[in-house]
Amino acid sequence: MPDSLTQLEERRSQARLGGGERRIDAQHAKGKLTARERLDVLLDEGSFEELDMFVEHNCTDFGMESQIIPGDGVVTGSGTINGRLVFVFSQDFTVFGGSLSERHAQKICKIMDMALKVGAPVIGLNDSGGARIQEGVASLGGYAEVFQRNVLASGVVPQLSLVMGPCAGGAVYSPAMTDFIFMVKDSSYMFVTGPDVVKTVTNEVVSQEDLGGAVTHTTKSSVADCAFENDIEALLAARDLMGFLPASNRSGLPQRASGDPFDRLEPSLDTLIPPSPNQPYDMHELIGKMVDEGEFFEIQPAHAGNIITGFGRIEGRPVGIVANQPMVLAGCLDINASKKAARFVRFCDAFEIPIVTFVDVPGFLPGVAQEHSGIIKHGAKLLFAYAEATVPKITVITRKAYGGAYDVMASKHLRGDLNYAWPTAEIAVMGAKGAVEIIFRGKSADEIAERTAQYERRFANPFVAASKGFIDEVIMPHSTRRRVALGLRKLRGKQLQNPWKKHDNIPL
């Protein structure tokens, strides 16, 4: 073999070693994969093509000129997931703790620029101690360059962040601006300031896990979408998620063959709604029976459980699903549920993914805490998201649709394309008892009971709304999948544009 080829192989071998065997062993001892091992799991076998393997940092301060490792702490390039192109970067904690330098940032920016040019998703595997202190403001400038590209790519190509180790300080803002964040339990964390700084400034004592671990961010803060037990689970879930997403906002939806008949009937749905209006049922059952092969990828399953968001397929084509969950807070909309669903609806609209909404909502959650925390403005986010969405929108009201929450949940008045109701639907300003107690204030208990029964007969059904054209059809529950599938077929050619604007001013 010529010397030049031998030299190339030696350089490649050195670059692939990253920080060396000792640090690789330390990474494995923590139960974590290395940067390259993660890419092997994420991407189709043999598909990864690396760029900038030999890039080196340009820092000469603090003795850094004698500490040069090819690649500079991040592996970048492209590959395929189920044959579809994606661009990736994977930070290497074995090299300077994965810290971001100016050249490290340039490598990330290069693949983000390429992804925007060709229209392909960007997946970032984050495992970094933050900015490289030895480089000072140059590393901060590198972060800002990445942030700018996150913003430009938003709504153009899907962006997924997998936080698989530390992510602190300015480093957290790049994942925060991507579409989805996955975390790994007990080995990844995100925070602006760490436990030591928190203790110094506020005198609060908190662990890294409690402050910014995967469980914290998927249950309390909603910063992250899903938490997984280990690196491999997170990476395989990322592969699953990418199968639901288009390559870009102009590429059209991915399709896959499905043997699940579009007109499959589900007789069990006819008895899903309990006889008592106050008795809950699990909306996951309806979703599972409506989508292809029962496959549903839920987003933020551990946060705001009173609303369900996620992706499924009908006739092999992706749909976004939003559904009230009667099992949690009776399906009421509160601040967390409104924000969760609004962000999901806006993502679907940005990437032309049709939205199917299942409604069983008794209203907005009452309470001083909700009002003082801004339920009005947060609830308006969901209203705004549905109202501005131009993708196909199909709504099915299964039981309660009361008050303003009826309007918000993809009603006909917010340009819903097809609005269906089950015979069990109750569409009204409020529940019968509350309405009667207001209308007939001061009446006896017997008269209130009589008037309540009368109100229920008159309004606790879908036919008043149907008579006004607010409901397109009252359908049998067992035919829901067929109706939704046919509706989506009809709406594939839908064209709707909002008035020209630089951008809207959603109530943030």
C-alpha positions in Angstrom: 0.0 0.0 0.0 1.4 3.4 -0.9 2.6 5.5 2.0 0.0 8.2 1.4 -2.8 5.6 1.8 -1.2 4.1 4.9 -0.9 7.6 6.4 -4.6 8.2 5.7 -5.7 5.1 7.4 -3.5 5.9 10.4 -5.0 9.4 10.6 -8.5 8.0 10.4 -7.8 5.4 13.2 -6.4 8.2 15.4 -9.5 10.3 14.8 -11.9 7.4 15.5 -10.2 6.9 18.9 -11.3 10.3 20.1 -10.0 10.9 23.5 -8.4 7.5 23.7 -9.2 4.1 25.2 -9.1 5.2 28.8 -11.8 7.8 28.3 -13.8 5.5 26.1 -13.7 2.9 28.9 -14.9 5.6 31.3 -17.8 6.5 29.0 -18.8 2.8 28.9 -18.5 2.5 32.7 -21.2 5.2 33.0 -23.5 3.1 30.8 -23.1 5.4 27.9 -22.2 4.8 24.3 -19.5 6.8 22.5 -20.3 9.4 19.9 -19.6 7.0 17.0 -21.3 4.0 18.6 -24.5 6.1 18.9 -24.4 6.9 15.2 -24.0 3.2 14.5 -27.3 2.6 16.3 -29.1 5.6 15.0 -28.3 5.2 11.3 -28.8 2.5 8.8 -25.8 0.1 8.7 -23.0 1.4 6.6 -24.8 4.6 5.6 -22.8 7.1 7.7 -20.6 9.5 5.7 -18.4 11.6 7.9 -17.3 15.2 7.2 -14.5 17.2 8.8 -12.9 14.2 10.5 -9.5 16.0 10.6 -10.7 19.4 11.9 -8.6 20.7 14.8 -9.1 23.6 17.2 -7.2 26.8 16.7 -6.7 27.8 20.4 -3.2 28.6 21.7 -4.0 29.7 25.2 -3.5 27.7 28.4 -1.4 25.1 26.7 -4.1 24.1 24.3 -1.7 24.1 21.4 -0.2 20.8 22.7 -3.6 19.2 23.1 -4.9 18.7 19.6 -7.3 15.8 18.8 -8.6 15.3 15.2 -12.3 16.1 15.0 -12.3 18.4 18.0 -14.9 16.7 20.0 -17.8 16.3 17.6 -18.5 13.7 14.8 -20.5 15.2 11.9 -21.9 14.0 8.6 -24.9 12.4 7.0 -26.5 9.0 6.8 -29.9 7.4 6.3 -32.7 6.2 8.5 -34.8 3.6 6.8 -33.3 4.7 3.5 -34.1 8.4 4.1 -31.4 11.1 4.3 -30.6 12.8 7.6 -27.7 15.0 8.7 -26.2 14.3 12.1 -23.8 15.6 14.7 -22.7 13.6 17.7 -20.7 15.3 20.5 -17.8 13.2 21.8 -17.5 13.5 25.6 -14.1 11.7 25.5 -12.6 14.8 23.8 -12.3 17.8 26.1 -15.6 16.7 27.7 -17.4 17.3 24.5 -16.9 21.1 25.1 -17.8 23.4 22.2 -15.0 25.3 20.6 -15.1 27.7 17.6 -14.1 24.9 15.2 -16.5 22.4 16.9 -19.3 24.9 16.2 -18.3 25.4 12.6 -18.6 21.7 12.0 -22.1 21.6 13.4 -23.0 24.7 11.4 -21.7 23.2 8.2 -24.0 20.2 8.3 -27.0 22.3 9.4 -26.4 24.6 6.3 -26.2 21.5 4.1 -29.5 20.1 5.6 -31.2 23.4 4.8 -29.9 23.4 1.2 -31.1 19.9 0.4 -34.1 19.7 2.7 -33.3 17.0 5.2 -33.8 16.6 8.9 -31.0 17.4 11.5 -30.4 15.2 14.5 -28.1 16.3 17.2 -26.7 14.0 19.8 -25.7 16.2 22.7 -23.1 15.2 25.3 -21.1 18.2 26.2 -19.8 20.0 29.2 -20.6 23.3 27.6 -18.5 26.1 26.1 -14.7 25.5 26.0 -13.5 27.9 28.6 -10.0 28.1 27.2 -11.4 29.8 24.1 -13.5 32.4 25.9 -15.8 34.5 23.8 -14.9 32.5 20.6 -16.8 29.5 21.9 -19.8 31.7 22.9 -19.8 33.0 19.4 -19.8 29.4 18.1 -23.0 28.7 20.2 -24.7 31.8 18.8 -23.9 30.6 15.2 -25.6 27.3 16.0 -28.6 29.1 17.6 -29.1 31.2 14.5 -29.2 28.1 12.3 -31.7 26.5 14.7 -34.0 29.4 14.1 -33.6 29.5 10.3 -34.2 25.8 10.1 -37.3 25.9 12.3 -40.3 24.9 10.3 -38.2 24.2 7.3 -36.6 20.9 8.2 -37.4 18.7 11.3 -34.8 19.1 14.1 -34.4 16.5 16.8 -32.1 16.7 19.8 -31.1 13.7 21.9 -29.5 14.8 25.2 -27.4 11.9 26.1 -25.1 13.4 28.8 -24.5 16.9 30.3 -26.0 19.9 28.6 -25.5 23.0 30.7 -25.4 26.8 30.4 -25.7 28.2 26.9 -25.6 24.7 25.5 -29.3 24.1 26.5 -30.7 26.7 24.1 -29.9 24.9 20.9 -31.9 21.8 21.9 -34.6 24.1 23.3 -35.2 25.5 19.8 -35.4 22.2 18.1 -38.7 20.4 17.5 -38.3 17.5 19.8 -36.0 16.6 22.7 -35.3 13.1 24.0 -33.4 12.5 27.2 -31.8 9.4 28.9 -32.7 8.7 32.5 -29.9 9.0 35.1 -27.2 10.0 32.6 -28.4 13.2 30.9 -29.4 16.5 32.3 -30.1 20.1 31.2 -29.9 23.3 33.2 -28.9 26.9 32.7 -27.0 27.0 36.0 -25.9 23.9 37.9 -26.5 22.8 41.5 -23.4 24.5 42.8 -24.4 27.9 41.4 -28.0 27.4 42.6 -26.8 26.7 46.1 -24.5 29.8 46.1 -27.2 32.2 44.8 -30.4 30.9 46.3 -29.1 28.6 49.1 -31.2 25.7 47.6 -29.6 22.3 47.8 -30.6 20.1 44.8 -29.1 17.2 42.9 -28.3 17.3 39.1 -31.1 14.8 38.5 -33.7 16.7 40.5 -32.7 20.0 39.0 -32.5 19.0 35.3 -32.7 15.3 34.8 -34.8 13.4 32.3 -37.7 12.7 34.7 -37.8 16.4 35.8 -37.9 17.7 32.3 -40.4 15.2 30.9 -42.9 15.6 33.9 -42.5 19.0 35.4 -40.9 21.5 33.1 -41.9 20.0 29.7 -38.6 21.0 28.3 -38.1 17.5 27.0 -40.6 15.3 25.2 -39.6 11.7 26.1 -37.3 10.0 28.6 -35.7 6.6 28.0 -33.9 4.0 30.1 -30.6 4.0 28.1 -28.9 5.3 25.0 -30.0 2.5 22.7 -33.7 2.9 23.6 -33.5 6.7 22.9 -31.7 6.1 19.6 -34.2 3.5 18.4 -37.1 5.8 19.4 -35.5 8.5 17.3 -35.5 6.2 14.3 -39.2 5.5 14.9 -40.1 9.2 15.2 -38.3 10.1 12.0 -40.5 7.6 10.1 -43.5 9.8 10.8 -41.8 13.1 9.7 -41.3 14.5 6.2 -37.8 15.4 5.1 -38.7 19.1 4.9 -41.7 21.4 4.7 -41.8 21.0 0.9 -41.1 17.3 0.4 -44.5 15.7 1.1 -45.3 13.1 3.7 -43.5 9.7 3.9 -45.6 6.7 3.0 -45.4 3.1 3.9 -47.4 0.1 2.9 -50.2 -0.9 5.4 -52.2 -4.0 5.4 -54.7 -2.4 7.8 -58.0 -1.8 5.9 -59.1 1.8 5.8 -62.7 0.8 6.4 -62.0 -1.5 9.3 -64.9 -1.4 11.8 -64.4 -1.4 15.5 -67.7 -2.5 17.2 -66.1 -2.1 20.7 -66.1 1.7 20.2 -69.9 1.7 20.4 -69.6 0.9 24.1 -66.5 2.9 24.9 -68.4 5.8 26.5 -69.6 4.9 30.0 -73.3 5.4 30.9 -72.4 8.0 33.5 -71.2 11.3 32.2 -68.9 11.6 35.1 -67.2 8.2 34.6 -63.8 8.4 32.8 -62.5 6.1 30.0 -59.1 5.9 28.4 -58.8 7.9 25.2 -55.7 5.8 24.2 -58.1 3.0 23.5 -59.9 5.0 20.7 -56.6 6.2 19.3 -55.1 2.7 19.2 -58.2 1.3 17.4 -58.2 4.2 14.9 -54.6 4.2 13.6 -52.8 1.7 11.4 -51.9 -1.5 13.3 -52.5 0.4 16.6 -49.1 2.1 16.3 -49.0 5.5 18.1 -45.9 7.5 18.9 -46.9 9.7 21.8 -45.2 13.0 22.4 -44.8 14.2 26.1 -46.6 11.2 27.5 -45.5 12.0 31.1 -46.5 15.7 31.0 -50.0 17.3 31.0 -51.7 13.9 30.9 -55.1 15.6 30.5 -54.3 15.9 26.8 -52.7 13.4 24.4 -50.5 14.3 21.5 -48.6 12.1 19.1 -48.2 10.6 15.6 -50.0 7.7 14.0 -50.7 6.6 10.4 -53.9 6.1 8.4 -53.6 4.3 5.1 -49.8 4.4 5.6 -49.7 8.2 5.8 -48.7 10.1 9.0 -51.3 12.1 11.0 -50.9 14.2 14.1 -53.4 13.3 16.8 -54.6 15.6 19.7 -57.1 14.2 22.2 -58.5 15.1 25.5 -57.9 12.4 28.1 -60.9 12.0 30.5 -58.7 9.9 32.8 -56.8 13.0 34.0 -58.5 16.1 35.4 -61.6 14.9 33.5 -60.0 16.0 30.3 -60.1 19.7 31.3 -57.8 22.1 29.4 -55.3 23.8 31.8 -52.1 25.8 31.2 -49.8 22.8 30.7 -52.2 21.0 28.4 -52.8 24.1 26.3 -49.1 24.8 25.8 -48.3 21.1 25.0 -51.1 20.8 22.4 -50.4 24.2 20.8 -46.8 23.5 20.2 -47.7 20.1 18.7 -50.4 21.6 16.4 -48.0 24.2 15.1 -45.4 21.6 14.4 -47.9 19.6 12.4 -49.0 22.7 10.5 -45.4 23.7 9.7 -44.7 20.3 8.0 -48.1 19.7 6.4 -49.1 16.8 8.7 -52.9 16.5 8.9 -54.4 16.9 12.4 -57.1 14.6 13.8 -58.6 15.8 17.1 -60.7 13.8 19.5 -62.7 15.9 21.9 -64.1 15.2 25.3 -63.5 18.4 27.2 -65.7 19.8 30.0 -64.0 23.2 29.8 -60.9 25.0 31.1 -59.7 24.1 34.6 -61.0 26.6 37.1 -58.9 27.9 40.0 -57.0 31.0 41.3 -53.6 29.4 40.5 -54.6 28.9 36.9 -55.9 32.4 36.5 -53.0 34.0 38.2 -50.6 32.0 36.1 -52.2 33.2 32.9 -54.6 30.5 31.7 -56.2 33.1 29.5 -53.1 33.7 27.5 -51.9 30.1 27.6 -55.3 28.8 26.5 -55.2 31.4 23.7 -52.0 29.7 22.4 -54.0 26.5 21.6 -56.8 28.6 20.1 -54.4 30.5 18.0 -52.5 27.4 16.8 -55.7 25.7 15.6 -57.1 28.8 14.0 -53.9 29.6 12.0 -53.4 25.9 10.9 -54.1 25.4 7.2 -53.5 21.6 7.1 -56.4 19.2 6.9 -58.2 19.2 10.2 -60.7 16.5 11.2 -62.5 16.6 14.6 -64.5 13.9 16.3 -66.4 14.9 19.5 -66.9 11.7 21.5 -68.6 13.1 24.6 -68.4 16.6 26.2 -67.6 19.7 24.4 -68.5 22.5 26.7 -68.0 26.3 26.6 -65.0 28.0 25.2 -63.1 24.7 25.2 -65.5 23.5 22.5 -64.4 26.4 20.3 -60.7 25.9 21.0 -60.6 22.2 20.2 -60.6 22.5 16.4 -64.2 23.5 16.0 -65.9 24.2 12.7 -65.6 27.9 13.5 -61.8 27.6 13.5 -61.9 26.3 9.9 -62.3 22.7 10.8 -62.7 20.8 7.5 -64.7 17.8 8.8 -66.3 17.9 12.2 -68.0 14.7 13.3 -69.7 13.8 16.6 -70.7 10.5 18.1 -74.3 10.1 19.3 -73.0 10.4 22.8 -71.7 13.9 22.2 -72.9 16.8 24.4 -72.2 20.2 22.8 -73.3 23.0 25.0 -72.2 26.1 26.9 -71.9 24.1 30.1 -73.1 21.0 31.8 -76.9 20.7 32.4 -76.8 21.1 36.2 -74.6 24.2 36.2 -76.7 25.8 33.4 -80.0 25.2 35.2 -78.7 26.5 38.5 -77.9 29.8 36.7 -81.0 30.1 34.6 -83.4 29.0 37.4 -81.5 30.5 40.4 -83.6 30.3 43.6 -85.9 27.5 42.5 -86.6 24.5 44.7 -84.4 21.3 44.5 -87.3 19.4 42.8 -87.7 22.0 40.2 -84.0 22.2 39.6 -83.9 18.4 39.1 -86.8 18.6 36.6 -85.3 21.5 34.7 -81.9 19.7 34.6 -83.5 16.6 33.0 -85.3 18.9 30.6 -82.0 20.7 29.7 -80.3 17.4 29.2 -83.0 16.2 26.8 -82.8 19.5 24.9 -79.0 20.2 24.8 -77.0 17.1 25.9 -76.8 15.7 22.4 -75.0 16.6 19.1 -78.1 17.4 17.1 -78.5 21.1 18.0 -75.0 21.8 16.7 -75.7 19.5 13.7 -78.9 21.4 12.9 -76.8 24.6 12.7 -74.1 23.0 10.5 -71.5 23.2 13.2 -71.3 19.4 13.1 -71.0 17.9 9.6 -72.3 14.5 10.5 -73.3 12.4 13.6 -71.5 9.1 13.0 -71.5 5.7 14.6 -68.4 5.2 16.8 -67.5 1.9 15.1 -67.1 3.7 11.8 -64.7 6.3 13.0 -61.6 5.0 11.3 -63.4 4.7 8.0 -64.8 8.2 8.2 -61.5 9.7 9.1 -59.6 7.8 6.4 -62.1 8.9 3.7 -61.9 12.5 5.0 -58.2 12.5 4.8 -58.4 11.2 1.2 -60.7 14.0 0.3 -58.5 16.7 1.9 -55.2 15.7 0.3 -55.6 18.4 -2.3 -56.7 21.0 0.2 -55.3 24.5 -0.5 -55.7 27.3 2.0 -53.6 30.3 2.7 -53.6 32.8 5.5 -53.3 36.6 4.6 -49.8 37.7 3.8 -47.8 38.7 6.8 -44.1 38.7 7.9 -45.1 36.5 10.8 -47.9 36.3 13.3 -47.8 37.4 16.9 -48.9 34.3 18.8 -49.7 35.1 22.5 -46.4 33.7 23.9 
